[in-house]
Amino acid sequence: MPLSTAANTFRLPAGSAGRVITATDSDYDKARTVMYGGHDKRPAQIVRVADAADTVAAIAYARDNRLELAVRSGGHSAAGHSTTHGGLVIDVRDLKGIDIDAANRTVWVGAGVTAGALTEALAPHKLIVGFGDAGTVGVSGITLGGGVGYLARKHGLSIDSLLAVELVTADGRQLLADEANHPDLFWALRGGGGNFGVVTRLKFRLHPLPAFTGGMLVLPATPKTIAGFVAAAKAAPEELSGIANVMPAPPMPFLPAEQHGKLVILAMLAFAGAPEAAEAALAPFRALGTPLADFVKPGPYAGMYPPEDPDYHPTAAALNLLVERIGTPEAETILGYLDESDAGMRVCQIRVLGGAVSRVSPSATAYAHRKSPIMINVAAFYEGEADKPDKEAWVADFAQALNQGDEGAYVNFVADEGPARIRAAYPGDTWDRLRQVKRAYDPENLFRLNQNIPPA
């Protein structure tokens, strides 16, 4: 059936509170826009589902009419998988229910809830689930890929707090997947991405967070401070997690004007615990050099999610890799590459993992990189398609210079990089097991607009 005909005939179930948005609607352009720039796609229809029944109907319609099907929550897919050109988007952003059971420390969350919204809702109870470093990311998308965030060393990945998932499969079944029900599917959902169905609700275990200290620390970037930062992060108590962005200093008003454009470590540090213990854990970082800015202080965890400009849609070339070490030689390489690039914004982002992340068996979930101690992202922003190849080449060279033999990748940070990179996200037997689960729940590969795992 032609896409234009299909777009004109879809109807939601009678009585549905959902909505179908097409190009004739005034809010179509807003509804089709995703977080990253460079993905100017025009879906034939965007289905704002209100419940699981809407989702069943939308899946059936896309399947029966052979439409390309995208699933969108926060819209943060770097590969642009949150949208489609000419196909159908199932948009779950109206699935915003949050049902907190503070006594039993669990929460059911709609697939359209963002990390920031859930964090705010949990704050009065002094409870938390760890997600990523952006408040606007959808909890369903980040969780399905793993979920590496500020509390990873203390509480593990987002999937390590996941207790159950409600989803609709390609054949329209509404399933509950947990350790007792469809355990093979539950294993695959913890890291295997959106390959197995459309998630409508997720249940998480909550963690107590009676006190929190966190914020931004800016230090001069030298080989000594970069290597020292990584060493301090590895030696820190598990209550402390963080991200070190080695990058040119933005023209932020709190930084000295003469520092603007010079390489700095712009770090976000998070400590889950008492203020006194936080100060002791943070001391080694502050001792690396005279801070150019220090906003690390006690406060709400939600403060780690600063406001985001909804009209900001960056275009960047980026690669993710896993490494064993960053000492002085690696730090010199990082500074050398950042110095030579002409990109207005370029960055080497460093996350020291370990702790609770590494104590889970690599085979327990579809995220298999449990023993990799450090995650790196290298990126360069580009201006227009003509500038893109140059920045992609620089990023590829930079990543290769830092490669230490671990060819793995974190699937949530993989863009449109081809099948080999998807395979790298799922090493060894993980890939084979995921393909078997895919065959059981989506044998026709309806859910293929993702980091795709083909059915066995």
N, C-alpha and C positions, 0 to 999 in steps of 0.2 A: 504494500500500500504506500503511495507517495506520502512523504512527510507532511506536506501541506494539507492533505486530506485528513491524515491522522490528527493533526493539531486542531482541526476544526470539529472533531467528533468526540473527544474525550469528555466524560462527565464523571464527577465524583458521586459517591453513593448518595441516595436521597437522605436529606436531613443532615448531611455533613456540614461541619463548621469550617471545613477547609476551603481552599480557593485555587483556581487555575488561572495563572497569569500568562498572557500572550503578548505579542508585539503591539497589539492595539491598546493595551492598558497603559495608563499614564505613568505607573510605577515600574514598568517593565525594565527599563535601563538600570534602575536602582536594584531591582530584584536579581538581575543577572550578573551584577558586578561582584567579583570575588576579591579577596584580600590583595593578592599579588597582581601587579601589572603584567601586560604582555599576553593576557588571555581574553581577548575581545570576542567572545563567542556569543552566538544568538540562538538559544534554545527555542524549539518550536513551542514548548510550553513548560512552565515552571509550576509544579504542583506543591502548594503549601499545605502539607497534610496536617490534619488535626488529631488523628488517632491512628491506631493500627489498621482499622478497616479501610481508611483512605489509602494507606500504604499498600495493602493487599490489592486494591483496585488499580492503583497506578502501576504496580509491578506487572499485573496481568495485562494491562493495556500495552505497556512497553514490550512485553514478551510477545504478545499476539500480533503486534504490528511491526515487530522487528526494529524497534527504535533503539538507538543508542541511549543508554540509561546512565545518568549521573546522580550521585547522592551528595547532597550539600548540607552541612551544618554550619560550622564557623567559616568555611570557605578559605581555609589556610593551606590547601594543597599547593605545594610549590610547582607541581607538574600541571596544575590547572584541571585536575580531575573532578573538581566540584561543579563543573559546568560542561556543556556539550554544544556543538554547533548543529542545529537541526533536530536534535533529539529531545528527550524528556528529562527534566530535573526533578527528582524527589527532594524537596526542601523541607527539612525537619525542624526548622528554627522555631516553629510554633509549639513544639513538644517541650514545654518549659516547666513541667511539673517537678517539684522538689518535695519529697516526703521523708522527713528526718525522724529517725527513731533514736533519740539521744541516749536513752537508757541502755539500749543494746548496741549503740555505736554503729548504726548502719544508716544508709540513705538510698532511696530509689530516686533516680534522676532521669528526666526526659532527655532524649538524644539531642535536643536543640539547646540545652542549657550550656552556657559558656563557663570556662574555668573561673572567671571573675565573679559571675553571678552566684555560683555555688559557694565559692569562698566567702562571699559576703553573707550568704544565708547561714553558713555554719559558724560564723564568728561569734554570735551571742552564746553559742553552746561550747565555745572553746574547743572545737573539733575541726579536723582538717582532712582533706584528701590532697595528695600531691599531684599536680599536673605539670605544665610546662612553665614558660617564662612570659607568656602573653595572656592577658585576661580575656581577650576576645576569641581565643581558640575554642572550638566546640569540644566538650568533654568526650563525646563519642569518637570523633576522629582521632584525637590524640591518644586516647586509651587503646583503640584498636591497633595502633602501631607500636605501642609500648608505653610511652609517657615518661620521658626523662625530664625531671624538673628540679626545683630548688630543694626539695626534701628527699631527694633520691637516696642519699647515703643513709638517712635515718629511717625512712619508711619504704624504700624501694621504688620501683616504677609504678605508674598508675595501675598497670595490670596486676601488680602484686597486692593491690587493695580491692580488686574486682571480685565480687562474689557471685554475680549472676548477670545474664543478659537476656532481654526479650528482643526477638527479631522476627522479621518476615523473610522467608526463603524464596528462591526463584519460582517454586511451584505454588506459592501463596500460603504455605503453612505458617502459623504463628507459633513459635517455639520459645520455650524457656531453656536456656543452656546454663548449666552450672556443673559442679563436681558430680552430682548424682544424675542429672538429666542431660543426655547428649554430651558426655564428657569429652569425646573427641572434638566436637564442635567448639566446646568451651576452651579446650586447649588451643585450637586454631585461632579463635577470636582474640586471644591474648598475644597479639603481635602480628597476626596475619593480615591485618588491614580489613578493607571493606569487600573482601572476596566472597563472602559466604551469605550475605543477606543485608537487609536494611534494618539496622538497630533502631528500636523505638524507645527502650528504657534500659538503664544499667543500675545495678545494685553494688554499692561500695561499702567496704569496711572503713569506719572512721577512726582517726587517731587523735588522741588528746593533744592539745596545743595550749597549755595554760599560760605560756609566756613565749614571746618571739622577739628577736632582734635581727634587723636586716636593713639593707639599703645599698647605696652606691658608694664605692671607694675608688678614687682615681689616683693612680700612681704614675710616675715617669716610666716609660718603657725602655729598659736596657736588657742586655743578656742576663745580667745578674738578677734584676727584679722579676723577669719572666720566669727564669728557672727557679728562683726562690719562691715565687707565688705557687708554682706547681708543687714544689716540695712541701710548702706549708699546708697546701690543701690535702695532700696525701697523708700528712702527719696529724691533721686536725681530728678532733673527735667526730664521730659520725653525725652528731647533731648539726654539724656545719656542712653545708653544700654551697656551691657557687659557680659562677660563670666569669671567666676572664676574657674580655674582648680587647685584643691588641689591635689598635686602630688609630687613625689620626684624630686628635682631639676636636670634637665638634665645637662650633662657636657658641658654647653655652655661657650664659652670663656669669656664672659662678666660677668659671675658669679664667685665669689671667689671659689677656688678649695676646700676649707674646707666646702663649702655649697653643693657641688655636692652630690646627693643622699639623702639629708635631705629634709623634707617636706616643701614645699613653696606654696604660692598662686601665680600661674602664670596666671595673668588676662589680658584679652584683653578688653580695654575700648574704646568706640566710642561716640563722642559728635558731634551732627549735629547742628552747630551754630557758633557764633563768638568766637574768641580765648579768649576774656576777660571772657565771660560767661562760657566757657569751664574750665578755670582755677578755677573759683569759684566752679563749680560742681565737679571738680576732687580733690579739697583740702581735703575733708573728707576721701578720700581713701588714699591719701598720708600721712595723719595724723595718720593712724592706726599703723604705725611703720616705722622705717627707711627703705626705699626701697632698695632692693638688686640690682635692675635695674629699670630704668625708661626711657622708650622710647616713652612715650605718648607726642605727639607734633602736631602742625598744619601741614597739608599736604593733599595729595590726599586721597580720600576714598579707592582707589585701593590699597593703602599701607597696608590695613587690610588683603589683600590676599597675603601672602608671597609666594615665589616660592615653588613648590612642586616637589619632586623627582618622576618622572614617573615610576621608577623601585622599588619604595617602596610600598609593598603590605602587610600591617600589618594583623595579625591574633589576634583577641581579643574577649573575652567574655564580654558582656555588657548588661545592663538593664537600661531602662528609667522609671522614675516615676515622679509624680507630688505631691508637698507637700505645706503645708500652711506656715511653719515657719522653720527657721534655727537659733536657738539661741545657747547659750553656751552648753546645753546638747547635742544637735544634732552635734555641732562642735566637741565635745569630742568623740562622736561615730565615726564621720568621721575619725578623727586622729587615733583612736584606730584601726579601720579596716585597714587603710593604713599602719600603723606601723607593723601589724602582717603578712601582705602578703609578700611572697617571689617573687612575679612577678617583673620582671625587670622594667616594666612600669605599674603602676596602677594609677587610677585617680578617683576623684569625681568631676564632672563638674557641676557647679551651674549657672543657668540663672534666674535672677529675671525678671519677665514679668510685667504684668499690663499695665498701660498707654493705648495707642491706641489699643492694643490687647484686653483688657478687655472691651472696650466700644462697641464692636460689639456684637450683640445678639448671644448667643450660638446656636440658631436655624437658623441664617442667612446663614451659610455655613456648610459644612460637618465637619469642625474642631469645635468641641463642647466644648473644654476645656478653654473657654474664661475667666472663673473666677478663674482658678488655678493660684496662684501668683508666684510659683517657679517651675522650671523644673530642674530635676537632672538626670545625667547619671553617672552610676558607671561602671567602666571597668577595666579589667586586660588583658594584652597581654600574650599570651601563645606561647610556642615553641614546635610545633609538636602536633599531635593528642593525644599522651599519656599524655601530660600536660593539655589538654583542660578540662577534667572533673573536675580536681581540681580547676581550675580558674573559671569554671562555678559555682561550688558550693560556692566558696568564694563570687562571685558577687551576687548570689541569697541570701546568708545570709546577705550581706551588704545592699542590697536593702530592705530586709524585716526589718532590724533594723531601717531603715530610714522611713519606710512606716507609714503614718499618717492617713490611712483610705481612701485616694483617690486612687481607683484602675485604674484610667485612664492612658493612654499612648499616646505619640505622634507618629503617625504611621511612620513617616520618620526615627525614631530611634528604631523601632522594627525590630529585626532580625528574624530568623526562630524559632519562639517561640510558634507556635501552634495557633489554632483557638480562644482560650480563650483570648489571648493577642490582637488579631485583634479585637475581640469583645470589649475589653476594650478601644480601640482607638475610638470607635464609640458608646458612651453611649446612653441609653434611646431610644427615638424615632428616633434618627439619624440613627441607624442601620436599623430599619424597613423601613425608607424612602429610604435609599441607596439601599436596596434589591429590592424595587419597581422600582427604576430607572434602576438598573442592569437588571431586567426582561424586561424592555422596550427596552433597547439598546444592551444587550448581553445575550439573554435568554438561549443560550447554554453554556455560560461561557467559550467562546473561550479565553478571556483575564483572565486567572486564575493564571498565573505565576506572582503573586504580593501578597500583603497582601489582600487575596481574600475575596470578598463579594459575596456570592452565590446568584443567582437570587431568588426572592420570589417565 
